[in-house]
Amino acid sequence: MKDLRIEKLASNLLNHSIKLQKREKILIEIIGMDAIPLGKELIKQSENIGALPFFNIIDYEIMREMLKNATEKQIQIYAKQDLQRMKDMDAYIGIRASTNTAELNGISKEKMELYNKYYTLPVHFEERVKHTKWCILRYPNTSMAQMSNMSTEEFEDFYFNVCTLDYDKMSKAMDPLVNLMNKTKKVHIINEGTDLTFSIEGIPAEKYMGTFNIPDGEVATAPVRTSVNGYITYNTETRYNGTLFNNIKFEFENGKIVKATSNKTKELNEILDTDEGSRYIGEFAIGLNPYIERPIGDTLFDEKIKGSFHFTPGDSLEKSDNGNRSSIHWDIVNIQTPEYGGGEIWFDDVLVRKDGLFVLEELKLLNPENLI
């Protein structure tokens, strides 16, 4: 029996997220085999629109074997093929359905740096992000359900609630926050282990409401590159290139991370030493999705947690551009709801959000009870 939820999700992706048009070329890329049903539905509906669908399937077990002993030239050639294909596309949907999120764990730091430099940066950050209409999402397989400590059926119900939220309603509710952030000069964030100040003056704010990521729900900007001072302690786990980190703490001086500790301090600092921009922040964003209440170990979900914010080392966003350039972009999340110790966000010495809830009247439509 056909799952009508997959039909609805595919329709939302094509018609709301990327607004696919007749004769446009779209690349549907799947990581792992579990997302084949959604991939097939996307191809079918793309053809019904009159677009030209293409596909690519990536398997991380095969990727691991290649990267283990790959030469620099080999990675460059691999990237060259995918870069040309991306240049041919008008739109892109990436579906991540790996059965093991840690599959690339153990690949050497040097190999992953080469892969990020020659593949991730040019193919995705430079070409796909800047020159296509794109959207990325996960798929609800047993691996994600297990990672979330849910049964497969329970996780699927959660997933489709989150991913088919009324994003048009959310978009309208975001406008006052975007306007306020565009007028704000100084931000002050306080919670347990965190006392952080920075400027966002002159950096445009942008809303994410189902157009680039599914699930979605965040308003983002970036700090002025050299304005960050103080310290932050993240209260969620985060994975980078297959390695799981927790208890990450950064100390800043004039924008730069001058001290970084975690459960894996050595590996953390190796990532932050990838390039000059890796120790500066490229994004500050506020999470708003009312259905996502706790981390599940997946960045695309965790960065949208209600009552959260993320403070991202690495490359800045295209619109909210503070000039920071890096081959990494690592969204690390801090939750300020009472269950996670609470916290406050201040704009220009005015309290904006306390313990995960907006206190300004014009922003209260963004509180969870008003978005569901």
JOFENMO-V257499 format. One record per residue. RES is the residue in one letter. OMEGA is omega in whole degrees, -180 to 180 (999 if undefined). D_FIRST is the distance of its C-alpha to the first C-alpha in Angstrom with 1 decimal. Layout:
res;omega;d_first
RES;OMEGA;D_FIRST
RES;OMEGA;D_FIRST
This chain:
res;omega;d_first
M;-176;0.0
K;178;3.8
D;-179;6.5
L;179;9.1
R;177;11.7
I;176;11.7
E;-179;12.3
K;180;15.0
L;179;16.5
A;179;16.9
S;178;18.5
N;-180;20.8
L;-175;21.8
L;-173;22.7
N;178;24.2
H;-172;25.8
S;-176;26.4
I;178;27.8
K;-177;28.0
L;-178;27.3
Q;178;29.4
K;178;29.6
R;176;31.2
E;179;30.9
K;-178;30.0
I;174;27.4
L;175;27.0
I;-174;23.7
E;-176;24.8
I;174;22.7
I;-175;24.4
G;-173;22.5
M;-173;19.5
D;-176;16.9
A;180;16.5
I;180;15.5
P;178;12.1
L;177;14.3
G;179;17.0
K;-180;15.1
E;178;14.0
L;178;17.7
I;180;19.0
K;-178;17.1
Q;175;18.3
S;179;21.7
E;178;22.2
N;177;21.4
I;-176;24.1
G;178;26.4
A;-179;26.8
L;-178;27.2
P;172;24.8
F;-178;26.0
F;173;24.6
N;179;26.1
I;180;24.8
I;176;27.1
D;-175;27.2
Y;175;29.7
E;177;30.7
I;178;31.9
M;-179;33.4
R;-179;35.3
E;179;36.8
M;-174;38.0
L;-176;39.4
K;-176;41.3
N;-177;43.9
A;174;43.4
T;177;46.5
E;180;47.1
K;-180;47.2
Q;179;43.9
I;178;42.1
Q;180;43.8
I;178;42.6
Y;-180;39.0
A;-178;39.2
K;-179;40.9
Q;-178;38.1
D;178;35.4
L;179;38.0
Q;178;38.5
R;180;34.8
M;179;34.5
K;180;37.5
D;-172;35.8
M;171;32.9
D;-175;32.8
A;-177;29.8
Y;169;28.0
I;178;24.9
G;-178;25.1
I;-176;22.2
R;-175;23.5
A;179;21.4
S;178;24.1
T;179;23.7
N;-177;27.4
T;-180;29.0
A;-174;32.4
E;-178;32.1
L;178;35.0
N;179;37.2
G;172;40.4
I;-173;40.7
S;178;44.3
K;-178;45.2
E;180;47.0
K;-180;43.9
M;176;41.7
E;177;44.4
L;180;44.6
Y;179;40.8
N;-178;40.8
K;-172;44.0
Y;-178;43.0
Y;-172;39.2
T;-177;37.8
L;-178;40.7
P;-175;41.0
V;-174;37.4
H;-176;35.8
F;-175;38.6
E;-175;40.7
E;-175;38.6
R;-176;35.0
V;-172;36.0
K;-171;38.9
H;174;37.9
T;166;34.2
K;-170;31.8
W;175;29.7
C;180;27.2
I;178;26.3
L;171;23.6
R;176;22.2
Y;-172;18.6
P;178;17.5
N;-176;17.8
T;179;19.4
S;179;22.8
M;179;22.8
A;179;21.7
Q;179;24.5
M;-178;26.9
S;-177;26.2
N;176;26.8
M;169;23.4
S;-180;20.6
T;-180;17.5
E;179;15.6
E;-179;18.8
F;178;19.3
E;178;15.9
D;177;16.8
F;-176;20.3
Y;-176;19.3
F;172;17.2
N;-178;20.1
V;-171;22.6
C;179;21.2
T;174;20.4
L;176;23.8
D;-176;25.9
Y;175;27.8
D;177;29.9
K;179;31.3
M;-178;32.0
S;180;33.7
K;-179;36.2
A;-180;37.0
M;-171;37.8
D;179;40.5
P;178;43.4
L;177;42.8
V;-179;42.9
N;-180;46.1
L;-180;47.6
M;178;47.0
N;178;48.5
K;-172;51.7
T;175;51.8
K;-172;54.3
K;175;54.1
V;176;51.3
H;-179;52.1
I;-178;49.4
I;163;50.4
N;-176;48.6
E;180;49.3
G;-177;50.5
T;171;50.2
D;-165;52.9
L;174;52.1
T;177;53.7
F;178;53.0
S;171;53.3
I;-177;50.6
E;176;53.2
G;178;52.5
I;-176;49.0
P;172;46.4
A;179;43.5
E;-179;40.0
K;178;36.8
Y;-171;33.4
M;176;30.7
G;-179;27.5
T;-179;29.2
F;179;29.9
N;169;27.9
I;3;24.7
P;-177;25.1
D;180;28.4
G;175;31.3
E;170;34.8
V;-170;38.2
A;169;40.1
T;177;43.6
A;175;45.9
P;166;49.3
V;-163;52.4
R;-175;52.5
T;-173;55.7
S;-173;55.5
V;175;53.5
N;-180;55.7
G;-176;55.2
Y;178;52.5
I;174;48.9
T;-178;47.2
Y;-177;43.4
N;172;41.7
T;173;38.3
E;179;37.4
T;-179;36.7
R;175;35.8
Y;-177;37.5
N;175;36.9
G;-179;35.4
T;-177;38.3
L;179;37.8
F;170;40.6
N;-178;41.6
N;178;44.7
I;175;45.4
K;176;48.6
F;170;50.1
E;-173;53.6
F;167;54.5
E;180;57.8
N;174;57.9
G;-174;54.2
K;173;54.2
I;-176;52.6
V;176;55.8
K;-179;54.5
A;179;51.1
T;177;50.2
S;174;47.1
N;179;46.1
K;-173;46.4
T;-179;49.3
K;-179;50.2
E;178;46.7
L;-178;46.4
N;174;49.7
E;177;48.8
I;-178;45.8
L;177;48.1
D;-179;50.7
T;178;48.3
D;-175;50.3
E;-176;52.5
G;-175;49.7
S;180;47.8
R;175;50.2
Y;-175;49.9
I;-180;47.1
G;-178;45.0
E;167;42.8
F;-175;43.1
A;-178;40.0
I;-178;39.0
G;-169;35.5
L;-174;34.0
N;-172;30.3
P;-178;30.2
Y;-177;27.0
I;-171;28.5
E;-177;31.2
R;179;31.9
P;173;31.8
I;178;28.9
G;179;30.7
D;-172;29.1
T;-177;31.4
L;175;28.9
F;-170;28.0
D;-179;31.4
E;179;33.5
K;-176;31.8
I;177;32.6
K;179;34.1
G;-178;37.8
S;165;38.1
F;171;39.8
H;-174;39.8
F;-156;42.9
T;171;42.2
P;173;44.6
G;-171;44.6
D;179;43.8
S;178;43.8
L;-175;41.2
E;-178;41.8
K;180;42.8
S;-169;44.1
D;177;46.3
N;177;49.2
G;-180;50.2
N;-179;49.0
R;-179;47.8
S;174;46.1
S;174;43.6
I;172;41.9
H;-168;40.1
W;-180;39.4
D;179;37.8
I;-165;39.1
V;172;38.3
N;-177;40.6
I;-177;39.3
Q;175;41.8
T;-178;40.2
P;-179;42.3
E;-179;40.1
Y;174;41.2
G;178;44.8
G;180;44.8
G;-176;46.6
E;170;47.9
I;-180;47.7
W;172;50.8
F;179;51.3
D;176;55.0
D;174;56.0
V;179;53.7
L;-177;51.1
V;-179;47.7
R;179;45.2
K;179;46.0
D;175;43.9
G;-179;40.8
L;178;41.4
F;-177;43.0
V;177;46.3
L;-174;47.4
E;-175;46.6
E;-179;45.2
L;-173;42.7
K;176;41.4
L;178;38.3
L;176;37.0
N;-168;37.1
P;-176;33.7
E;-179;34.0
N;-178;34.4
L;-178;31.4
I;999;28.6
